[in-house]
Amino acid sequence: MSGQFATLEIYKSGDVTVIGFGGREVLDQINIGACREQISALVKRDNIKTIAFELTGVQLIPSGMLGLMASLRDLGVTVQIFNPSDDVREVLEITKLNQLFEIHEV
C-alpha cells in the first residue's frame, strides 16, 4: 500500500504502517481534521496495530498533530516516533508524550 493522503506519505514496512511528512520542517500547513479522518479510516480498514511517524527533518509539530498521535492509542494502536529533532524531542518530554510513544533514532 502506498499513497498520499492530504500532506501525508503513507506506506507499509512489514506489520508497521509508516507515516511521513515529505521532508517538511514545519507541519503548519497540515489539515489535522482531514489527517485524523484519514488515519482513523486506515486503522479501521486495515486493522493497523502499529503506526510509525517518520519525523526526519521536522523541526516543529503542531499541538493538534500531537493530540492526533496520542488519540491513536484509544484505537488500540502502538505509536512509534522515528528521528525526532531536538526541538520535537523536547516537546515530547515536556508534554510527557515520550512516555506514551516509542521513540527511535535510525
Secondary structure, 3 states (H helix, E strand, C coil): CEEEECCEEEEEECCEEEEECCCCCECCCCCHHHHHHHHHHHHHHHCCCEEEEECCCCCECCHHHHHHHHHHHHHCCEEEEECCCHHHHHHHHHCCHHHCCEEECC
